[in-house]
Amino acid sequence: MAKTADKSIASPLDWLDEFDEFPIIDILPEVMDMLIQSFTSTIQSKKNMNHPAMKR
């Protein structure tokens, strides 16, 4: 939408090329920890839903 209003805005690919490389390996440990915690909490909540006290 912004490009429609302002023709000087570059295309998305050109805009992304303006940035330096992003060293994903530097943040990978933190991202993996967050993913593991997310999966663990999802599994626990699904187990709780199957608990007999949760069924009606």
QUISULSUL-V88492 format. One record per residue. D_FIRST is the distance of its C-alpha to the first C-alpha in whole Angstrom. Layout:
d_first={D_FIRST:D_FIRST}
This chain:
d_first={0:4:5:5:7:9:11:13:10:12:12:12:16:16:15:17:20:20:21:25:26:26:30:30:33:33:32:33:36:34:31:34:36:33:33:37:37:34:36:39:38:37:40:42:40:41:44:45:43:46:49:51:51:47:48:49}
